[in-house]
Structures are given as structure tokens and as C-alpha cells.
Amino acid sequence: MRDKRFVAVHRGGMLTKDRHHQLIRWARECSEHEISRAGRDPDPRLVRALQVAKEWEEGIVTVGEARNTAVGAIAAARESSDPVMEALARSAGHAVATAHMADHAPGAADYALKAVKLAGGSVEEERQWQDDRLPPDIRELVITARQKKHLRL
């Protein structure tokens, strides 16, 4: 069952539009941070996914456009033979999919962490970086959702 805290108010949940925008911004930033540190040229579908996430937050694109772009990023993940790039593609896909379903936001952060681990980086440092960027309005929401999930990297 979905966590009602991630369901938009207009769909019977508790998530305000402002908090939804904060979630997608945070998810996008988590994904962008690791993609920029990967040291490789990402698949253009990842770059597009993150751009569309930003455009959705700004009210430029529709949820449908964001959802379709997420499909492209996930396709890039499936096609990749590099586990780090696969995790980064899934991170970007979850970031833009947050427009459609806000509970994808923690997935963007989790896949960014998986990329860090696969690349031999510090998961603890990256998690701290992510947490430091959580706006106060969504901090408790994200952290309690993470605790419920029992993430295994």
C-alpha cells in the first residue's frame, strides 16, 4: 500500500504541490550530483530526464511528458552493460518519475548511492550530502520513508 504522505492532495493524499516540487528538486539534485561525478559522458536520455524533472518543477512540462521521459531513462539502464551507469540511469529515471508518483524521489537518492558504492566511493558521505540538502518541509517524510524501506545497497 502506498504511503499517503506521497500522494497528492488532489488525489486524496497529504502531499501539497509545494512539497511535491521540493521532492522532485531534491531527487534531481541527488541524481545530478552523482552523474556529474561519474567522470563519463552520460547517455543523453539521462540528461534529458533531469532537464524534464526541472521543467516539471517549473510548470513547463506535463506529468505525462515526465513519465514518458522516465521510460527513456529506465531503457538506458536496461541497455547499459556498466553497473555504475545503470544505477545512474535508474536514479535519473526515478528523479523525473517523481512528477508522476512522488514516492519515486527516495529511489533517485538510493540509486545514486548504489552508483557510489559500485564506483568504490563512500556511501556514508554521499548519504550525508543528500540529507544536508533535504528541505525542512520534506526531511521527516524522506527519512521516515527510508527507515520503513530498510534499504540494502
Sine and cosine of phi, psi and omega as CSV:
sin_phi,cos_phi,sin_psi,cos_psi,sin_omega,cos_omega
0.00,0.00,0.70,-0.72,-0.01,-1.00
-0.94,0.35,0.55,-0.84,0.07,-1.00
-0.97,0.25,0.91,-0.42,-0.06,-1.00
-0.86,0.51,-0.34,0.94,0.02,-1.00
-0.93,0.38,-0.32,0.95,0.02,-1.00
-0.99,-0.16,0.03,1.00,-0.01,-1.00
-0.99,-0.13,0.74,-0.67,-0.04,-1.00
-0.87,0.50,0.55,-0.84,0.01,-1.00
-0.81,0.58,-0.69,0.72,-0.05,-1.00
-0.93,0.37,-0.15,0.99,0.06,-1.00
-0.94,-0.33,0.21,0.98,0.06,-1.00
1.00,-0.06,0.13,0.99,0.01,-1.00
-0.99,-0.16,-0.36,-0.93,-0.09,-1.00
-0.90,-0.43,-0.02,1.00,-0.12,-0.99
-1.00,0.07,0.89,-0.46,0.07,-1.00
-0.98,0.22,0.33,-0.95,0.01,-1.00
-0.87,0.49,-0.66,0.75,0.00,-1.00
-0.88,0.48,-0.70,0.71,0.02,-1.00
-0.92,0.39,-0.58,0.82,0.05,-1.00
-0.89,0.46,-0.68,0.73,0.04,-1.00
-0.90,0.43,-0.62,0.78,0.05,-1.00
-0.90,0.44,-0.64,0.77,0.02,-1.00
-0.90,0.44,-0.71,0.70,-0.03,-1.00
-0.93,0.36,-0.59,0.81,0.04,-1.00
-0.89,0.46,-0.73,0.68,0.00,-1.00
-0.89,0.45,-0.70,0.71,0.01,-1.00
-0.87,0.49,-0.70,0.71,0.01,-1.00
-0.89,0.46,-0.69,0.72,0.00,-1.00
-0.90,0.44,-0.62,0.78,0.04,-1.00
-0.88,0.47,-0.69,0.73,0.00,-1.00
-0.93,0.37,-0.74,0.67,0.00,-1.00
-0.85,0.53,-0.64,0.77,-0.04,-1.00
-0.85,0.53,-0.71,0.70,-0.02,-1.00
-0.98,0.21,-0.59,0.81,0.04,-1.00
-0.89,0.46,-0.64,0.77,0.00,-1.00
-0.93,0.37,-0.45,0.89,0.00,-1.00
-1.00,0.00,-0.12,0.99,-0.09,-1.00
-0.93,0.37,-0.38,0.92,0.05,-1.00
0.96,0.27,0.24,0.97,0.02,-1.00
-0.73,-0.68,0.36,-0.93,0.08,-1.00
-0.97,0.24,0.87,-0.49,0.01,-1.00
-0.96,0.28,0.38,-0.92,0.12,-0.99
-0.83,0.56,0.69,-0.73,0.00,-1.00
-0.83,0.56,-0.43,0.90,0.02,-1.00
-0.92,0.40,-0.47,0.88,0.05,-1.00
-0.95,0.30,-0.71,0.70,0.03,-1.00
-0.86,0.51,-0.69,0.72,0.01,-1.00
-0.90,0.44,-0.67,0.75,0.00,-1.00
-0.86,0.51,-0.70,0.72,-0.02,-1.00
-0.94,0.34,-0.56,0.83,0.07,-1.00
-0.92,0.40,-0.68,0.73,0.01,-1.00
-0.92,0.39,-0.59,0.81,0.07,-1.00
-0.85,0.52,-0.70,0.72,0.02,-1.00
-0.91,0.42,-0.67,0.74,0.00,-1.00
-0.92,0.40,-0.56,0.83,0.06,-1.00
-0.91,0.41,-0.69,0.72,0.02,-1.00
-0.85,0.53,-0.59,0.81,-0.02,-1.00
-0.99,0.10,-0.04,1.00,0.03,-1.00
0.99,0.16,0.33,0.94,-0.06,-1.00
-1.00,0.02,-0.59,0.81,-0.03,-1.00
-0.89,-0.45,0.30,-0.95,-0.02,-1.00
-1.00,0.04,0.23,-0.97,0.10,-1.00
-0.87,0.49,-0.65,0.76,0.02,-1.00
-0.87,0.50,-0.68,0.74,0.05,-1.00
-0.89,0.45,-0.65,0.76,0.02,-1.00
-0.90,0.43,-0.69,0.72,0.01,-1.00
-0.88,0.48,-0.69,0.72,0.02,-1.00
-0.90,0.44,-0.60,0.80,0.03,-1.00
-0.93,0.37,-0.59,0.81,0.05,-1.00
-0.87,0.49,-0.62,0.78,0.02,-1.00
-0.86,0.50,-0.65,0.76,0.03,-1.00
-0.90,0.44,-0.66,0.75,0.01,-1.00
-0.92,0.40,-0.64,0.77,0.02,-1.00
-0.93,0.36,-0.56,0.83,0.09,-1.00
-0.89,0.45,-0.64,0.77,0.04,-1.00
-0.88,0.47,-0.61,0.80,0.04,-1.00
-0.90,0.44,-0.71,0.70,-0.02,-1.00
-0.90,0.43,-0.54,0.84,-0.05,-1.00
-0.99,0.13,-0.27,0.96,-0.09,-1.00
-0.97,0.22,0.65,-0.76,0.10,-1.00
-0.98,-0.17,-0.03,1.00,0.01,-1.00
-0.98,-0.18,0.91,-0.42,-0.05,-1.00
-0.86,0.51,-0.55,0.84,0.02,-1.00
-0.92,0.38,-0.73,0.68,0.00,-1.00
-0.92,0.40,-0.54,0.84,0.07,-1.00
-0.88,0.47,-0.72,0.69,0.02,-1.00
-0.90,0.45,-0.64,0.77,0.02,-1.00
-0.91,0.41,-0.63,0.78,0.04,-1.00
-0.91,0.42,-0.66,0.75,0.04,-1.00
-0.91,0.41,-0.60,0.80,0.06,-1.00
-0.87,0.49,-0.75,0.66,0.01,-1.00
-0.90,0.45,-0.63,0.77,0.03,-1.00
-0.89,0.46,-0.68,0.73,0.03,-1.00
-0.93,0.38,-0.59,0.81,0.00,-1.00
-0.87,0.50,-0.77,0.64,-0.03,-1.00
-0.95,0.30,-0.51,0.86,0.04,-1.00
-0.92,0.39,-0.26,0.96,0.05,-1.00
-0.86,0.51,-0.46,0.89,0.05,-1.00
-0.88,0.48,-0.62,0.79,-0.04,-1.00
-0.99,0.15,-0.72,0.69,0.00,-1.00
-0.66,-0.75,0.94,-0.35,-0.13,-0.99
-0.87,0.50,-0.41,0.91,-0.02,-1.00
-0.96,0.28,0.06,1.00,0.16,-0.99
-0.98,0.21,-0.33,0.95,-0.07,-1.00
-0.82,0.57,-0.77,0.64,0.04,-1.00
-0.88,0.48,-0.47,0.88,0.05,-1.00
-0.90,0.44,-0.60,0.80,0.04,-1.00
-0.88,0.48,-0.69,0.73,0.02,-1.00
-0.93,0.38,-0.67,0.74,-0.02,-1.00
-0.90,0.44,-0.68,0.73,0.02,-1.00
-0.94,0.35,-0.53,0.85,0.10,-0.99
-0.89,0.46,-0.65,0.76,0.05,-1.00
-0.90,0.43,-0.63,0.78,0.03,-1.00
-0.89,0.46,-0.65,0.76,0.05,-1.00
-0.88,0.47,-0.65,0.76,0.03,-1.00
-0.87,0.49,-0.74,0.67,-0.01,-1.00
-0.88,0.48,-0.73,0.69,-0.01,-1.00
-0.89,0.45,-0.50,0.87,0.01,-1.00
-1.00,0.07,-0.03,1.00,0.03,-1.00
1.00,0.10,0.29,0.96,0.01,-1.00
-1.00,0.02,-0.03,-1.00,-0.02,-1.00
-1.00,0.01,0.94,-0.34,0.04,-1.00
-0.90,0.44,-0.62,0.78,-0.02,-1.00
-0.89,0.45,-0.68,0.73,0.01,-1.00
-0.91,0.41,-0.65,0.76,0.01,-1.00
-0.92,0.39,-0.65,0.76,0.04,-1.00
-0.87,0.49,-0.66,0.75,0.03,-1.00
-0.90,0.44,-0.66,0.75,0.04,-1.00
-0.86,0.51,-0.72,0.70,0.01,-1.00
-0.88,0.48,-0.75,0.66,-0.05,-1.00
-0.90,0.45,-0.57,0.82,0.02,-1.00
-0.90,0.43,-0.37,0.93,-0.02,-1.00
-0.99,-0.13,0.00,1.00,0.03,-1.00
-0.94,0.34,0.86,-0.51,0.09,-1.00
-0.89,0.46,0.55,-0.84,-0.02,-1.00
-0.81,0.59,-0.56,0.83,-0.05,-1.00
-0.92,0.39,-0.38,0.93,-0.03,-1.00
-0.87,-0.49,-0.03,1.00,-0.07,-1.00
-0.83,0.56,-0.80,0.60,-0.04,-1.00
-0.90,0.44,-0.64,0.77,0.02,-1.00
-0.85,0.53,-0.77,0.64,-0.05,-1.00
-0.92,0.38,-0.71,0.70,-0.07,-1.00
-0.92,0.38,-0.66,0.75,0.02,-1.00
-0.94,0.33,-0.57,0.82,0.07,-1.00
-0.90,0.44,-0.64,0.77,0.03,-1.00
-0.89,0.45,-0.67,0.74,0.00,-1.00
-0.91,0.42,-0.59,0.81,0.04,-1.00
-0.92,0.38,-0.53,0.85,-0.09,-1.00
-0.98,0.21,-0.47,0.88,-0.05,-1.00
0.82,0.58,0.88,0.48,-0.06,-1.00
-0.85,0.53,0.74,-0.68,0.14,-0.99
-0.88,-0.47,0.89,-0.46,0.00,-1.00
-1.00,-0.06,0.00,0.00,0.00,0.00
